[in-house]
Amino acid sequence: MIDSIAAYGNMEGIGNVATNATRSTTFIDWMSTELTKANGAINDADVNLKKLAANEPVALHEVMLSIEEARLQFQLVTQVRNRILDAYQDLLKMQI
């Protein structure tokens, strides 16, 4: 026996799934944002390191934190890129 769709409740939220998907950022936008963040973090770490080398007043812990932040940001972008390349290579190896 086939039940009526109305028996399963309100279906108003179904249309919102497609609408939310169009409003969400794409992977390219996310990757671009993360690359920009990584570049900024690397530049900040470089500036702090140059200040430390020039004996300007900068706290050592701030220099170390900025270097670590830059390293982690770069590592995130690199790992995501590596995973995407692995997935792409797996797709190329698939036989149709």
PLY file of the C-alpha trace (Angstrom):
ply
format ascii 1.0
element vertex 96
property float x
property float y
property float z
element edge 95
property int vertex1
property int vertex2
end_header
0.00 0.00 0.00
1.31 3.48 -0.92
0.96 6.17 1.72
0.27 9.78 0.95
3.24 12.15 1.07
1.24 14.42 3.34
1.32 11.68 5.97
5.06 12.26 6.44
4.72 15.82 7.67
5.61 19.26 6.50
7.90 19.33 3.46
8.63 23.07 3.46
12.29 22.67 4.49
13.21 20.63 1.42
13.50 23.67 -0.84
15.92 25.34 1.56
18.60 22.73 0.91
19.11 23.87 -2.67
18.92 27.52 -1.68
21.57 27.11 1.02
23.84 25.25 -1.38
23.84 28.17 -3.80
24.64 30.63 -0.98
27.51 28.61 0.43
31.04 29.32 -0.69
32.60 27.08 -3.25
35.73 25.09 -2.65
37.68 27.43 -4.91
36.64 30.41 -2.80
37.60 28.58 0.39
40.97 27.53 -1.02
41.66 31.06 -2.24
40.82 32.45 1.20
43.05 29.92 2.92
45.93 30.66 0.54
45.53 34.36 1.27
45.54 33.64 5.02
48.64 31.47 4.69
50.42 34.13 2.67
49.53 36.79 5.24
50.68 34.60 8.11
53.99 33.91 6.36
54.49 37.62 5.70
53.71 38.47 9.34
56.16 35.84 10.56
58.79 37.20 8.18
58.29 40.76 9.45
58.52 39.63 13.08
61.63 37.58 12.36
63.30 40.53 10.63
62.45 42.75 13.60
64.02 40.20 15.93
67.13 39.96 13.77
67.44 43.75 13.66
67.21 43.85 17.47
64.01 45.89 17.37
61.63 45.64 20.34
59.56 42.53 19.69
58.69 39.76 22.11
60.29 36.42 21.35
57.08 34.53 22.11
55.20 36.64 19.53
57.81 35.78 16.91
57.57 32.09 17.71
53.77 32.17 17.68
53.66 33.93 14.32
56.11 31.41 12.84
54.09 28.49 14.19
50.84 29.99 12.91
52.37 30.43 9.45
53.65 26.86 9.50
50.27 25.43 10.49
48.40 27.54 7.93
50.77 26.46 5.17
50.55 22.83 6.29
46.73 22.96 6.12
46.75 24.26 2.55
49.40 21.74 1.52
47.54 18.79 3.04
44.25 19.77 1.39
46.06 20.10 -1.96
47.69 16.69 -1.48
44.35 15.04 -0.67
42.74 16.57 -3.74
45.58 15.42 -5.97
45.32 11.90 -4.51
41.58 11.84 -5.17
42.12 13.10 -8.71
44.75 10.43 -9.37
42.39 7.78 -8.00
39.72 8.97 -10.40
42.15 8.75 -13.31
43.02 5.17 -12.36
39.37 4.07 -12.38
38.35 1.90 -15.27
35.08 2.72 -16.91
0 1
1 2
2 3
3 4
4 5
5 6
6 7
7 8
8 9
9 10
10 11
11 12
12 13
13 14
14 15
15 16
16 17
17 18
18 19
19 20
20 21
21 22
22 23
23 24
24 25
25 26
26 27
27 28
28 29
29 30
30 31
31 32
32 33
33 34
34 35
35 36
36 37
37 38
38 39
39 40
40 41
41 42
42 43
43 44
44 45
45 46
46 47
47 48
48 49
49 50
50 51
51 52
52 53
53 54
54 55
55 56
56 57
57 58
58 59
59 60
60 61
61 62
62 63
63 64
64 65
65 66
66 67
67 68
68 69
69 70
70 71
71 72
72 73
73 74
74 75
75 76
76 77
77 78
78 79
79 80
80 81
81 82
82 83
83 84
84 85
85 86
86 87
87 88
88 89
89 90
90 91
91 92
92 93
93 94
94 95
